[in-house]
Amino acid sequence: MKSYRPRLPVVTGQLYCFCTLDASVEWAIRRAGHLDRYACEHVFVSIKAGSYRNFRNALNTGNLMLVRAAATELPAINLDDALTICVLVSEQRPEQLERAALRWLGRYALERKDATIASVREAADAFARFDAEPEASLATLERLARR
């Protein structure tokens, strides 16, 4: 005899379970067409979240490996987020900060229409003194990124 494997009903666009019902009771409810009356409070949400939300969550955790993995799913990263990655690199992999800073400076020079030699120099100086004055350097870089 073929066993019936019940499918979860769709009620108001969300999937609900019948955790307190056994299969025979659910079968009777399904045949009667009264599924919406017996939906429980367990809402099933898709595992697939937005790529940018995954990236932001990774940034919030501060785990550089998670950030890099999440960044590969994105088509592009804005300058503010790239600067946050540079800060994480400076904290967790200081030997890679210069390379990350050069990449950020290149992107800044290419992406900002109002970028000048003076502003690129100011950003480079901010990265150069990042170890000595991290708060002031970060404030300068954030101001330049959001200009």
N, CA, C and O atoms as CSV, one atom per row, in Angstrom:
chain,resi,resn,atom,element,x,y,z
A,1,MET,N,N,0.841,-1.168,0.000
A,1,MET,CA,C,0.000,0.000,0.000
A,1,MET,C,C,0.891,1.238,0.000
A,1,MET,O,O,1.884,1.312,0.725
A,2,LYS,N,N,0.525,2.176,-0.803
A,2,LYS,CA,C,1.286,3.413,-0.923
A,2,LYS,C,C,0.996,4.313,0.272
A,2,LYS,O,O,-0.161,4.564,0.608
A,3,SER,N,N,2.065,4.799,0.911
A,3,SER,CA,C,1.838,5.688,2.037
A,3,SER,C,C,1.650,7.116,1.532
A,3,SER,O,O,2.256,7.528,0.543
A,4,TYR,N,N,0.820,7.837,2.215
A,4,TYR,CA,C,0.554,9.216,1.851
A,4,TYR,C,C,1.550,10.102,2.577
A,4,TYR,O,O,1.628,10.087,3.806
A,5,ARG,N,N,2.300,10.864,1.823
A,5,ARG,CA,C,3.237,11.825,2.421
A,5,ARG,C,C,2.591,13.191,2.286
A,5,ARG,O,O,2.522,13.732,1.183
A,6,PRO,N,N,2.114,13.762,3.395
A,6,PRO,CA,C,1.392,15.028,3.308
A,6,PRO,C,C,2.317,16.178,2.922
A,6,PRO,O,O,3.469,16.247,3.350
A,7,ARG,N,N,1.787,17.063,2.116
A,7,ARG,CA,C,2.503,18.278,1.750
A,7,ARG,C,C,2.028,19.384,2.670
A,7,ARG,O,O,0.884,19.380,3.124
A,8,LEU,N,N,2.917,20.334,2.943
A,8,LEU,CA,C,2.537,21.449,3.799
A,8,LEU,C,C,1.642,22.399,3.018
A,8,LEU,O,O,1.943,22.728,1.871
A,9,PRO,N,N,0.548,22.844,3.624
A,9,PRO,CA,C,-0.365,23.732,2.910
A,9,PRO,C,C,0.185,25.154,2.840
A,9,PRO,O,O,0.976,25.573,3.685
A,10,VAL,N,N,-0.239,25.868,1.838
A,10,VAL,CA,C,0.115,27.271,1.726
A,10,VAL,C,C,-1.074,28.080,2.197
A,10,VAL,O,O,-2.156,28.013,1.613
A,11,VAL,N,N,-0.869,28.853,3.266
A,11,VAL,CA,C,-1.924,29.683,3.820
A,11,VAL,C,C,-1.390,31.106,3.873
A,11,VAL,O,O,-0.365,31.355,4.508
A,12,THR,N,N,-2.043,32.010,3.242
A,12,THR,CA,C,-1.654,33.424,3.169
A,12,THR,C,C,-0.194,33.595,2.771
A,12,THR,O,O,0.513,34.432,3.332
A,13,GLY,N,N,0.255,32.805,1.806
A,13,GLY,CA,C,1.586,32.980,1.260
A,13,GLY,C,C,2.711,32.403,2.098
A,13,GLY,O,O,3.870,32.546,1.711
A,14,GLN,N,N,2.435,31.757,3.229
A,14,GLN,CA,C,3.476,31.187,4.068
A,14,GLN,C,C,3.183,29.713,4.303
A,14,GLN,O,O,2.026,29.295,4.277
A,15,LEU,N,N,4.226,28.927,4.531
A,15,LEU,CA,C,4.053,27.510,4.810
A,15,LEU,C,C,3.893,27.291,6.307
A,15,LEU,O,O,4.654,27.832,7.109
A,16,TYR,N,N,2.899,26.495,6.673
A,16,TYR,CA,C,2.655,26.179,8.069
A,16,TYR,C,C,2.731,24.671,8.260
A,16,TYR,O,O,2.536,23.911,7.312
A,17,CYS,N,N,3.013,24.241,9.473
A,17,CYS,CA,C,3.047,22.803,9.730
A,17,CYS,C,C,1.857,22.393,10.578
A,17,CYS,O,O,1.138,23.232,11.122
A,18,PHE,N,N,1.669,21.119,10.677
A,18,PHE,CA,C,0.623,20.548,11.520
A,18,PHE,C,C,1.310,19.706,12.587
A,18,PHE,O,O,1.139,18.488,12.626
A,19,CYS,N,N,2.081,20.350,13.444
A,19,CYS,CA,C,2.922,19.617,14.383
A,19,CYS,C,C,2.130,18.837,15.415
A,19,CYS,O,O,2.643,17.858,15.956
A,20,THR,N,N,0.914,19.227,15.706
A,20,THR,CA,C,0.146,18.545,16.746
A,20,THR,C,C,-0.831,17.520,16.176
A,20,THR,O,O,-1.507,16.831,16.939
A,21,LEU,N,N,-0.916,17.408,14.877
A,21,LEU,CA,C,-1.867,16.491,14.264
A,21,LEU,C,C,-1.166,15.245,13.763
A,21,LEU,O,O,-0.033,15.309,13.286
A,22,ASP,N,N,-1.835,14.118,13.869
A,22,ASP,CA,C,-1.244,12.942,13.262
A,22,ASP,C,C,-1.740,12.840,11.819
A,22,ASP,O,O,-2.678,13.541,11.439
A,23,ALA,N,N,-1.138,11.999,11.034
A,23,ALA,CA,C,-1.364,11.972,9.587
A,23,ALA,C,C,-2.817,11.671,9.231
A,23,ALA,O,O,-3.339,12.249,8.276
A,24,SER,N,N,-3.487,10.784,9.969
A,24,SER,CA,C,-4.867,10.455,9.623
A,24,SER,C,C,-5.804,11.642,9.860
A,24,SER,O,O,-6.730,11.869,9.081
A,25,VAL,N,N,-5.560,12.403,10.943
A,25,VAL,CA,C,-6.375,13.579,11.213
A,25,VAL,C,C,-6.113,14.632,10.143
A,25,VAL,O,O,-7.041,15.276,9.654
A,26,GLU,N,N,-4.863,14.801,9.789
A,26,GLU,CA,C,-4.540,15.771,8.748
A,26,GLU,C,C,-5.191,15.391,7.428
A,26,GLU,O,O,-5.671,16.256,6.695
A,27,TRP,N,N,-5.207,14.102,7.125
A,27,TRP,CA,C,-5.832,13.636,5.880
A,27,TRP,C,C,-7.320,13.994,5.868
A,27,TRP,O,O,-7.848,14.421,4.842
A,28,ALA,N,N,-7.979,13.825,6.980
A,28,ALA,CA,C,-9.410,14.138,7.054
A,28,ALA,C,C,-9.633,15.643,6.908
A,28,ALA,O,O,-10.564,16.075,6.228
A,29,ILE,N,N,-8.793,16.421,7.537
A,29,ILE,CA,C,-8.919,17.881,7.436
A,29,ILE,C,C,-8.656,18.323,6.008
A,29,ILE,O,O,-9.352,19.192,5.484
A,30,ARG,N,N,-7.659,17.731,5.384
A,30,ARG,CA,C,-7.317,18.075,4.001
A,30,ARG,C,C,-8.490,17.759,3.063
A,30,ARG,O,O,-8.824,18.567,2.197
A,31,ARG,N,N,-9.100,16.612,3.231
A,31,ARG,CA,C,-10.227,16.225,2.368
A,31,ARG,C,C,-11.426,17.140,2.579
A,31,ARG,O,O,-12.172,17.423,1.642
A,32,ALA,N,N,-11.611,17.604,3.825
A,32,ALA,CA,C,-12.750,18.479,4.114
A,32,ALA,C,C,-12.483,19.911,3.654
A,32,ALA,O,O,-13.414,20.711,3.556
A,33,GLY,N,N,-11.224,20.241,3.372
A,33,GLY,CA,C,-10.901,21.578,2.893
A,33,GLY,C,C,-10.793,22.627,3.977
A,33,GLY,O,O,-10.960,23.815,3.703
A,34,HIS,N,N,-10.517,22.211,5.210
A,34,HIS,CA,C,-10.431,23.143,6.328
A,34,HIS,C,C,-9.005,23.281,6.861
A,34,HIS,O,O,-8.797,23.343,8.073
A,35,LEU,N,N,-8.059,23.328,5.989
A,35,LEU,CA,C,-6.663,23.375,6.415
A,35,LEU,C,C,-6.317,24.644,7.167
A,35,LEU,O,O,-5.545,24.613,8.126
A,36,ASP,N,N,-6.890,25.770,6.734
A,36,ASP,CA,C,-6.510,27.043,7.344
A,36,ASP,C,C,-6.916,27.144,8.810
A,36,ASP,O,O,-6.343,27.946,9.547
A,37,ARG,N,N,-7.882,26.355,9.245
A,37,ARG,CA,C,-8.311,26.406,10.646
A,37,ARG,C,C,-7.318,25.732,11.582
A,37,ARG,O,O,-7.314,26.011,12.781
A,38,TYR,N,N,-6.479,24.851,11.055
A,38,TYR,CA,C,-5.621,24.039,11.911
A,38,TYR,C,C,-4.137,24.357,11.747
A,38,TYR,O,O,-3.284,23.568,12.153
A,39,ALA,N,N,-3.839,25.469,11.173
A,39,ALA,CA,C,-2.436,25.839,11.006
A,39,ALA,C,C,-1.849,26.236,12.359
A,39,ALA,O,O,-2.489,26.943,13.138
A,40,CYS,N,N,-0.637,25.779,12.628
A,40,CYS,CA,C,0.007,26.144,13.894
A,40,CYS,C,C,0.856,27.393,13.719
A,40,CYS,O,O,0.880,27.990,12.642
A,41,GLU,N,N,1.554,27.786,14.780
A,41,GLU,CA,C,2.297,29.043,14.752
A,41,GLU,C,C,3.679,28.921,14.127
A,41,GLU,O,O,4.364,29.934,13.988
A,42,HIS,N,N,4.114,27.737,13.748
A,42,HIS,CA,C,5.442,27.565,13.172
A,42,HIS,C,C,5.447,28.017,11.712
A,42,HIS,O,O,4.781,27.425,10.863
A,43,VAL,N,N,6.196,29.057,11.442
A,43,VAL,CA,C,6.280,29.576,10.084
A,43,VAL,C,C,7.612,29.138,9.494
A,43,VAL,O,O,8.657,29.293,10.126
A,44,PHE,N,N,7.575,28.600,8.302
A,44,PHE,CA,C,8.794,28.152,7.650
A,44,PHE,C,C,9.289,29.247,6.724
A,44,PHE,O,O,8.564,29.709,5.844
A,45,VAL,N,N,10.518,29.650,6.930
A,45,VAL,CA,C,11.115,30.706,6.132
A,45,VAL,C,C,12.178,30.087,5.254
A,45,VAL,O,O,12.875,29.160,5.667
A,46,SER,N,N,12.298,30.584,4.081
A,46,SER,CA,C,13.295,30.070,3.148
A,46,SER,C,C,14.698,30.269,3.698
A,46,SER,O,O,14.989,31.288,4.324
A,47,ILE,N,N,15.562,29.296,3.465
A,47,ILE,CA,C,16.959,29.386,3.891
A,47,ILE,C,C,17.679,30.434,3.056
A,47,ILE,O,O,18.633,31.060,3.517
A,48,LYS,N,N,17.226,30.617,1.848
A,48,LYS,CA,C,17.904,31.492,0.916
A,48,LYS,C,C,17.597,32.951,1.236
A,48,LYS,O,O,16.519,33.446,0.909
A,49,ALA,N,N,18.517,33.623,1.858
A,49,ALA,CA,C,18.344,35.043,2.140
A,49,ALA,C,C,19.036,35.829,1.037
A,49,ALA,O,O,19.732,35.257,0.198
A,50,GLY,N,N,18.844,37.115,1.042
A,50,GLY,CA,C,19.493,37.929,0.044
A,50,GLY,C,C,20.999,37.926,0.225
A,50,GLY,O,O,21.491,37.882,1.353
A,51,SER,N,N,21.722,37.971,-0.860
A,51,SER,CA,C,23.182,37.933,-0.809
A,51,SER,C,C,23.738,39.124,-0.053
A,51,SER,O,O,24.683,38.984,0.723
A,52,TYR,N,N,23.154,40.301,-0.277
A,52,TYR,CA,C,23.667,41.475,0.418
A,52,TYR,C,C,23.391,41.389,1.915
A,52,TYR,O,O,24.207,41.832,2.723
A,53,ARG,N,N,22.244,40.821,2.290
A,53,ARG,CA,C,21.943,40.656,3.709
A,53,ARG,C,C,22.942,39.687,4.346
A,53,ARG,O,O,23.384,39.912,5.473
A,54,ASN,N,N,23.299,38.619,3.645
A,54,ASN,CA,C,24.324,37.705,4.147
A,54,ASN,C,C,25.645,38.436,4.335
A,54,ASN,O,O,26.342,38.234,5.329
A,55,PHE,N,N,25.980,39.282,3.376
A,55,PHE,CA,C,27.220,40.044,3.456
A,55,PHE,C,C,27.192,40.993,4.650
A,55,PHE,O,O,28.172,41.080,5.390
A,56,ARG,N,N,26.078,41.710,4.848
A,56,ARG,CA,C,25.969,42.630,5.985
A,56,ARG,C,C,26.037,41.876,7.321
A,56,ARG,O,O,26.649,42.355,8.275
A,57,ASN,N,N,25.413,40.710,7.383
A,57,ASN,CA,C,25.492,39.901,8.598
A,57,ASN,C,C,26.925,39.466,8.866
A,57,ASN,O,O,27.375,39.463,10.012
A,58,ALA,N,N,27.636,39.100,7.811
A,58,ALA,CA,C,29.040,38.712,7.964
A,58,ALA,C,C,29.867,39.899,8.445
A,58,ALA,O,O,30.740,39.745,9.299
A,59,LEU,N,N,29.593,41.084,7.897
A,59,LEU,CA,C,30.302,42.277,8.368
A,59,LEU,C,C,30.023,42.541,9.843
A,59,LEU,O,O,30.923,42.923,10.590
A,60,ASN,N,N,28.784,42.339,10.256
A,60,ASN,CA,C,28.421,42.571,11.657
A,60,ASN,C,C,29.091,41.586,12.603
A,60,ASN,O,O,29.364,41.929,13.753
A,61,THR,N,N,29.362,40.363,12.138
A,61,THR,CA,C,30.059,39.397,12.982
A,61,THR,C,C,31.525,39.752,13.124
A,61,THR,O,O,32.145,39.429,14.137
A,62,GLY,N,N,32.091,40.416,12.118
A,62,GLY,CA,C,33.499,40.782,12.168
A,62,GLY,C,C,34.434,39.665,11.766
A,62,GLY,O,O,35.646,39.790,11.937
A,63,ASN,N,N,33.904,38.576,11.238
A,63,ASN,CA,C,34.726,37.448,10.813
A,63,ASN,C,C,35.150,37.671,9.361
A,63,ASN,O,O,34.323,37.636,8.449
A,64,LEU,N,N,36.436,37.898,9.161
A,64,LEU,CA,C,36.946,38.241,7.834
A,64,LEU,C,C,36.734,37.120,6.825
A,64,LEU,O,O,36.463,37.383,5.653
A,65,MET,N,N,36.855,35.875,7.268
A,65,MET,CA,C,36.638,34.757,6.341
A,65,MET,C,C,35.191,34.719,5.861
A,65,MET,O,O,34.933,34.489,4.679
A,66,LEU,N,N,34.238,34.946,6.781
A,66,LEU,CA,C,32.825,34.985,6.379
A,66,LEU,C,C,32.547,36.159,5.449
A,66,LEU,O,O,31.784,36.039,4.491
A,67,VAL,N,N,33.172,37.290,5.740
A,67,VAL,CA,C,32.978,38.480,4.907
A,67,VAL,C,C,33.469,38.207,3.492
A,67,VAL,O,O,32.780,38.518,2.521
A,68,ARG,N,N,34.641,37.634,3.377
A,68,ARG,CA,C,35.181,37.348,2.032
A,68,ARG,C,C,34.321,36.327,1.295
A,68,ARG,O,O,34.111,36.454,0.089
A,69,ALA,N,N,33.829,35.333,1.994
A,69,ALA,CA,C,32.963,34.337,1.356
A,69,ALA,C,C,31.652,34.971,0.897
A,69,ALA,O,O,31.182,34.692,-0.207
A,70,ALA,N,N,31.068,35.810,1.724
A,70,ALA,CA,C,29.804,36.468,1.363
A,70,ALA,C,C,30.019,37.483,0.247
A,70,ALA,O,O,29.131,37.689,-0.579
A,71,ALA,N,N,31.184,38.115,0.213
A,71,ALA,CA,C,31.465,39.117,-0.817
A,71,ALA,C,C,31.559,38.489,-2.202
A,71,ALA,O,O,31.284,39.154,-3.200
A,72,THR,N,N,31.940,37.230,-2.276
A,72,THR,CA,C,32.028,36.580,-3.590
A,72,THR,C,C,30.664,36.388,-4.237
A,72,THR,O,O,30.572,36.220,-5.453
A,73,GLU,N,N,29.596,36.413,-3.428
A,73,GLU,CA,C,28.241,36.256,-3.965
A,73,GLU,C,C,27.681,37.551,-4.543
A,73,GLU,O,O,26.664,37.532,-5.237
A,74,LEU,N,N,28.333,38.669,-4.263
A,74,LEU,CA,C,27.814,39.968,-4.691
A,74,LEU,C,C,28.410,40.386,-6.022
A,74,LEU,O,O,29.567,40.078,-6.307
A,75,PRO,N,N,27.637,41.083,-6.840
A,75,PRO,CA,C,28.188,41.596,-8.103
A,75,PRO,C,C,29.167,42.743,-7.877
A,75,PRO,O,O,30.118,42.898,-8.643
A,76,ALA,N,N,28.950,43.546,-6.841
A,76,ALA,CA,C,29.827,44.681,-6.539
A,76,ALA,C,C,29.674,45.041,-5.067
A,76,ALA,O,O,28.654,44.748,-4.444
A,77,ILE,N,N,30.710,45.682,-4.523
A,77,ILE,CA,C,30.691,46.140,-3.138
A,77,ILE,C,C,30.921,47.641,-3.162
A,77,ILE,O,O,31.837,48.115,-3.834
A,78,ASN,N,N,30.101,48.398,-2.439
A,78,ASN,CA,C,30.265,49.853,-2.448
A,78,ASN,C,C,31.489,50.264,-1.627
A,78,ASN,O,O,32.046,49.457,-0.882
A,79,LEU,N,N,31.895,51.506,-1.769
A,79,LEU,CA,C,33.116,51.986,-1.118
A,79,LEU,C,C,33.025,51.943,0.403
A,79,LEU,O,O,34.016,51.643,1.068
A,80,ASP,N,N,31.856,52.236,0.965
A,80,ASP,CA,C,31.697,52.176,2.422
A,80,ASP,C,C,31.948,50.766,2.939
A,80,ASP,O,O,32.672,50.576,3.916
A,81,ASP,N,N,31.346,49.778,2.278
A,81,ASP,CA,C,31.545,48.398,2.702
A,81,ASP,C,C,32.987,47.953,2.479
A,81,ASP,O,O,33.536,47.204,3.287
A,82,ALA,N,N,33.600,48.406,1.396
A,82,ALA,CA,C,35.006,48.073,1.140
A,82,ALA,C,C,35.900,48.670,2.226
A,82,ALA,O,O,36.894,48.061,2.621
A,83,LEU,N,N,35.548,49.848,2.703
A,83,LEU,CA,C,36.306,50.458,3.790
A,83,LEU,C,C,36.148,49.663,5.079
A,83,LEU,O,O,37.105,49.511,5.837
A,84,THR,N,N,34.951,49.158,5.328
A,84,THR,CA,C,34.728,48.304,6.504
A,84,THR,C,C,35.568,47.037,6.416
A,84,THR,O,O,36.101,46.565,7.421
A,85,ILE,N,N,35.682,46.489,5.211
A,85,ILE,CA,C,36.535,45.312,5.018
A,85,ILE,C,C,37.992,45.672,5.308
A,85,ILE,O,O,38.716,44.886,5.919
A,86,CYS,N,N,38.420,46.849,4.875
A,86,CYS,CA,C,39.788,47.294,5.170
A,86,CYS,C,C,40.030,47.382,6.678
A,86,CYS,O,O,41.106,47.023,7.156
A,87,VAL,N,N,39.039,47.855,7.420
A,87,VAL,CA,C,39.173,47.936,8.880
A,87,VAL,C,C,39.304,46.531,9.470
A,87,VAL,O,O,40.126,46.303,10.357
A,88,LEU,N,N,38.500,45.598,8.982
A,88,LEU,CA,C,38.608,44.212,9.457
A,88,LEU,C,C,39.971,43.622,9.118
A,88,LEU,O,O,40.561,42.907,9.928
A,89,VAL,N,N,40.468,43.917,7.929
A,89,VAL,CA,C,41.793,43.429,7.535
A,89,VAL,C,C,42.851,44.000,8.473
A,89,VAL,O,O,43.761,43.283,8.890
A,90,SER,N,N,42.737,45.288,8.808
A,90,SER,CA,C,43.733,45.899,9.703
A,90,SER,C,C,43.711,45.266,11.087
A,90,SER,O,O,44.745,45.193,11.751
A,91,GLU,N,N,42.540,44.805,11.529
A,91,GLU,CA,C,42.428,44.188,12.849
A,91,GLU,C,C,42.878,42.743,12.851
A,91,GLU,O,O,43.522,42.296,13.800
A,92,GLN,N,N,42.543,41.995,11.786
A,92,GLN,CA,C,42.770,40.552,11.800
A,92,GLN,C,C,43.979,40.105,10.977
A,92,GLN,O,O,44.616,39.105,11.305
A,93,ARG,N,N,44.290,40.825,9.934
A,93,ARG,CA,C,45.432,40.484,9.074
A,93,ARG,C,C,46.203,41.753,8.723
A,93,ARG,O,O,46.163,42.196,7.575
A,94,PRO,N,N,46.901,42.341,9.686
A,94,PRO,CA,C,47.569,43.626,9.433
A,94,PRO,C,C,48.607,43.576,8.314
A,94,PRO,O,O,48.897,44.600,7.697
A,95,GLU,N,N,49.163,42.409,8.049
A,95,GLU,CA,C,50.143,42.291,6.958
A,95,GLU,C,C,49.491,42.472,5.584
A,95,GLU,O,O,50.192,42.731,4.606
A,96,GLN,N,N,48.176,42.342,5.493
A,96,GLN,CA,C,47.470,42.500,4.224
A,96,GLN,C,C,46.818,43.872,4.085
A,96,GLN,O,O,46.152,44.140,3.084
A,97,LEU,N,N,46.999,44.739,5.070
A,97,LEU,CA,C,46.334,46.046,5.036
A,97,LEU,C,C,46.805,46.899,3.863
A,97,LEU,O,O,45.989,47.562,3.223
A,98,GLU,N,N,48.088,46.895,3.571
A,98,GLU,CA,C,48.578,47.744,2.493
A,98,GLU,C,C,47.951,47.359,1.156
A,98,GLU,O,O,47.565,48.228,0.373
A,99,ARG,N,N,47.852,46.076,0.900
A,99,ARG,CA,C,47.226,45.616,-0.352
A,99,ARG,C,C,45.748,46.012,-0.400
A,99,ARG,O,O,45.256,46.473,-1.430
A,100,ALA,N,N,45.044,45.828,0.727
A,100,ALA,CA,C,43.626,46.210,0.787
A,100,ALA,C,C,43.469,47.721,0.620
A,100,ALA,O,O,42.542,48.181,-0.046
A,101,ALA,N,N,44.374,48.488,1.223
A,101,ALA,CA,C,44.316,49.946,1.109
A,101,ALA,C,C,44.557,50.383,-0.328
A,101,ALA,O,O,43.884,51.289,-0.820
A,102,LEU,N,N,45.504,49.756,-1.002
A,102,LEU,CA,C,45.762,50.098,-2.408
A,102,LEU,C,C,44.562,49.787,-3.291
A,102,LEU,O,O,44.239,50.556,-4.197
A,103,ARG,N,N,43.909,48.681,-3.035
A,103,ARG,CA,C,42.705,48.344,-3.806
A,103,ARG,C,C,41.613,49.375,-3.554
A,103,ARG,O,O,40.938,49.813,-4.486
A,104,TRP,N,N,41.438,49.766,-2.278
A,104,TRP,CA,C,40.416,50.757,-1.955
A,104,TRP,C,C,40.748,52.096,-2.611
A,104,TRP,O,O,39.859,52.757,-3.147
A,105,LEU,N,N,42.014,52.501,-2.573
A,105,LEU,CA,C,42.412,53.768,-3.195
A,105,LEU,C,C,42.166,53.742,-4.702
A,105,LEU,O,O,41.701,54.729,-5.272
A,106,GLY,N,N,42.475,52.625,-5.343
A,106,GLY,CA,C,42.210,52.496,-6.778
A,106,GLY,C,C,40.727,52.592,-7.099
A,106,GLY,O,O,40.329,53.270,-8.046
A,107,ARG,N,N,39.923,51.914,-6.312
A,107,ARG,CA,C,38.476,51.999,-6.518
A,107,ARG,C,C,37.967,53.400,-6.265
A,107,ARG,O,O,37.108,53.894,-6.995
A,108,TYR,N,N,38.494,54.049,-5.228
A,108,TYR,CA,C,38.084,55.422,-4.922
A,108,TYR,C,C,38.397,56.335,-6.103
A,108,TYR,O,O,37.557,57.135,-6.515
A,109,ALA,N,N,39.606,56.214,-6.644
A,109,ALA,CA,C,40.005,57.068,-7.765
A,109,ALA,C,C,39.161,56.810,-9.011
A,109,ALA,O,O,38.870,57.737,-9.766
A,110,LEU,N,N,38.773,55.570,-9.225
A,110,LEU,CA,C,37.988,55.232,-10.419
A,110,LEU,C,C,36.499,55.525,-10.270
A,110,LEU,O,O,35.866,55.987,-11.220
A,111,GLU,N,N,35.938,55.267,-9.111
A,111,GLU,CA,C,34.486,55.335,-8.934
A,111,GLU,C,C,33.964,56.711,-8.566
A,111,GLU,O,O,32.832,57.053,-8.905
A,112,ARG,N,N,34.761,57.494,-7.885
A,112,ARG,CA,C,34.295,58.815,-7.466
A,112,ARG,C,C,34.560,59.829,-8.569
A,112,ARG,O,O,35.706,60.049,-8.962
A,113,LYS,N,N,33.511,60.430,-9.055
A,113,LYS,CA,C,33.647,61.425,-10.130
A,113,LYS,C,C,34.351,62.678,-9.640
A,113,LYS,O,O,35.016,63.367,-10.414
A,114,ASP,N,N,34.204,62.973,-8.356
A,114,ASP,CA,C,34.811,64.180,-7.806
A,114,ASP,C,C,36.199,63.930,-7.199
A,114,ASP,O,O,36.743,64.802,-6.523
A,115,ALA,N,N,36.769,62.747,-7.438
A,115,ALA,CA,C,38.085,62.440,-6.883
A,115,ALA,C,C,39.157,63.294,-7.566
A,115,ALA,O,O,39.180,63.447,-8.787
A,116,THR,N,N,40.029,63.832,-6.742
A,116,THR,CA,C,41.147,64.628,-7.247
A,116,THR,C,C,42.439,64.016,-6.728
A,116,THR,O,O,42.417,63.126,-5.878
A,117,ILE,N,N,43.550,64.493,-7.239
A,117,ILE,CA,C,44.838,64.007,-6.747
A,117,ILE,C,C,44.972,64.322,-5.261
A,117,ILE,O,O,45.489,63.512,-4.492
A,118,ALA,N,N,44.507,65.496,-4.867
A,118,ALA,CA,C,44.579,65.878,-3.458
A,118,ALA,C,C,43.746,64.956,-2.573
A,118,ALA,O,O,44.187,64.587,-1.485
A,119,SER,N,N,42.537,64.573,-3.025
A,119,SER,CA,C,41.704,63.694,-2.204
A,119,SER,C,C,42.276,62.276,-2.148
A,119,SER,O,O,42.188,61.611,-1.116
A,120,VAL,N,N,42.862,61.812,-3.257
A,120,VAL,CA,C,43.501,60.490,-3.254
A,120,VAL,C,C,44.721,60.515,-2.331
A,120,VAL,O,O,44.974,59.550,-1.610
A,121,ARG,N,N,45.465,61.598,-2.352
A,121,ARG,CA,C,46.617,61.752,-1.465
A,121,ARG,C,C,46.161,61.781,-0.002
A,121,ARG,O,O,46.796,61.179,0.864
A,122,GLU,N,N,45.063,62.482,0.264
A,122,GLU,CA,C,44.530,62.536,1.621
A,122,GLU,C,C,44.117,61.149,2.109
A,122,GLU,O,O,44.365,60.792,3.261
A,123,ALA,N,N,43.490,60.372,1.233
A,123,ALA,CA,C,43.092,59.009,1.590
A,123,ALA,C,C,44.320,58.128,1.816
A,123,ALA,O,O,44.345,57.321,2.745
A,124,ALA,N,N,45.343,58.285,0.962
A,124,ALA,CA,C,46.567,57.503,1.130
A,124,ALA,C,C,47.257,57.847,2.444
A,124,ALA,O,O,47.757,56.964,3.141
A,125,ASP,N,N,47.282,59.138,2.779
A,125,ASP,CA,C,47.870,59.553,4.059
A,125,ASP,C,C,47.082,58.993,5.244
A,125,ASP,O,O,47.663,58.608,6.259
A,126,ALA,N,N,45.761,58.950,5.108
A,126,ALA,CA,C,44.935,58.389,6.179
A,126,ALA,C,C,45.243,56.907,6.375
A,126,ALA,O,O,45.330,56.429,7.506
A,127,PHE,N,N,45.409,56.181,5.266
A,127,PHE,CA,C,45.770,54.768,5.393
A,127,PHE,C,C,47.176,54.619,5.972
A,127,PHE,O,O,47.430,53.695,6.745
A,128,ALA,N,N,48.089,55.516,5.606
A,128,ALA,CA,C,49.467,55.434,6.102
A,128,ALA,C,C,49.537,55.624,7.612
A,128,ALA,O,O,50.374,55.006,8.269
A,129,ARG,N,N,48.685,56.456,8.165
A,129,ARG,CA,C,48.710,56.682,9.609
A,129,ARG,C,C,47.616,55.894,10.335
A,129,ARG,O,O,47.269,56.207,11.474
A,130,PHE,N,N,47.087,54.886,9.678
A,130,PHE,CA,C,45.981,54.107,10.245
A,130,PHE,C,C,46.375,53.423,11.551
A,130,PHE,O,O,45.571,53.366,12.482
A,131,ASP,N,N,47.599,52.904,11.631
A,131,ASP,CA,C,48.033,52.222,12.857
A,131,ASP,C,C,48.170,53.190,14.022
A,131,ASP,O,O,47.809,52.858,15.151
A,132,ALA,N,N,48.691,54.389,13.756
A,132,ALA,CA,C,48.935,55.354,14.830
A,132,ALA,C,C,47.655,56.050,15.284
A,132,ALA,O,O,47.437,56.222,16.483
A,133,GLU,N,N,46.813,56.448,14.341
A,133,GLU,CA,C,45.594,57.192,14.651
A,133,GLU,C,C,44.393,56.552,13.941
A,133,GLU,O,O,43.903,57.099,12.954
A,134,PRO,N,N,43.921,55.418,14.424
A,134,PRO,CA,C,42.852,54.722,13.689
A,134,PRO,C,C,41.532,55.486,13.613
A,134,PRO,O,O,40.868,55.459,12.576
A,135,GLU,N,N,41.139,56.169,14.694
A,135,GLU,CA,C,39.845,56.869,14.680
A,135,GLU,C,C,39.856,58.044,13.704
A,135,GLU,O,O,38.924,58.213,12.919
A,136,ALA,N,N,40.910,58.851,13.756
A,136,ALA,CA,C,41.001,60.002,12.860
A,136,ALA,C,C,41.131,59.557,11.411
A,136,ALA,O,O,40.531,60.153,10.516
A,137,SER,N,N,41.914,58.515,11.182
A,137,SER,CA,C,42.078,58.007,9.819
A,137,SER,C,C,40.763,57.479,9.269
A,137,SER,O,O,40.399,57.749,8.125
A,138,LEU,N,N,40.063,56.728,10.095
A,138,LEU,CA,C,38.785,56.172,9.659
A,138,LEU,C,C,37.769,57.275,9.389
A,138,LEU,O,O,37.001,57.187,8.431
A,139,ALA,N,N,37.758,58.298,10.210
A,139,ALA,CA,C,36.842,59.421,9.977
A,139,ALA,C,C,37.144,60.114,8.656
A,139,ALA,O,O,36.225,60.474,7.921
A,140,THR,N,N,38.413,60.303,8.352
A,140,THR,CA,C,38.800,60.917,7.077
A,140,THR,C,C,38.375,60.061,5.911
A,140,THR,O,O,37.821,60.564,4.934
A,141,LEU,N,N,38.631,58.757,6.006
A,141,LEU,CA,C,38.273,57.833,4.905
A,141,LEU,C,C,36.761,57.738,4.729
A,141,LEU,O,O,36.278,57.683,3.599
A,142,GLU,N,N,36.021,57.718,5.806
A,142,GLU,CA,C,34.560,57.677,5.699
A,142,GLU,C,C,34.025,58.955,5.057
A,142,GLU,O,O,33.100,58.908,4.247
A,143,ARG,N,N,34.600,60.070,5.416
A,143,ARG,CA,C,34.176,61.337,4.817
A,143,ARG,C,C,34.451,61.343,3.315
A,143,ARG,O,O,33.625,61.814,2.533
A,144,LEU,N,N,35.590,60.829,2.919
A,144,LEU,CA,C,35.924,60.786,1.494
A,144,LEU,C,C,35.039,59.782,0.745
A,144,LEU,O,O,34.642,60.030,-0.394
A,145,ALA,N,N,34.739,58.675,1.373
A,145,ALA,CA,C,33.910,57.644,0.712
A,145,ALA,C,C,32.479,58.114,0.514
A,145,ALA,O,O,31.831,57.737,-0.463
A,146,ARG,N,N,31.982,58.930,1.429
A,146,ARG,CA,C,30.576,59.354,1.361
A,146,ARG,C,C,30.394,60.689,0.663
A,146,ARG,O,O,29.264,61.152,0.507
A,147,ARG,N,N,31.465,61.307,0.247
A,147,ARG,CA,C,31.379,62.632,-0.380
A,147,ARG,C,C,30.522,62.620,-1.600
A,147,ARG,O,O,30.349,63.656,-2.242
